[in-house]
Amino acid sequence: MTDRPARSLSESLTSARRMAFYEGHKAVAVVMILVVFLLPFVGLFVRGLIGAASGVIISVLCYYLTPYLAQMVKTRADR
């Protein structure tokens, strides 16, 4: 199931797809770990508690949407 590329957003949001993507792209996984942990602190420093909450929301969205967006960019580049 994880060998073929994801065709829809709902398919790419499954944990199996996410895990396969991040295991295949170690550099992206390291960057996402840094984003998930550091963005809330950056938000806290810049805008206080509202910035920290925004940082958490943005980092979680990035974590979930990166596999889908990477697949979309690759699909468009192959055309």
C-alpha angles and dihedrals in degrees: 000000000000094000097076119067119260112261101193140031093247091053093050092051093066116109092237092057093045092049092048091049096049093044090053094046107046095169092054089048091055091049091049091051089054092046094048094050102035104039095071090052091049089050091049091051094046103038108006123232094346089053091050091052091047090049091054092049094046094046092051091048090050091050093053099038101043096083091050094045092047090052091049092050091049091049092051092046091053093057 
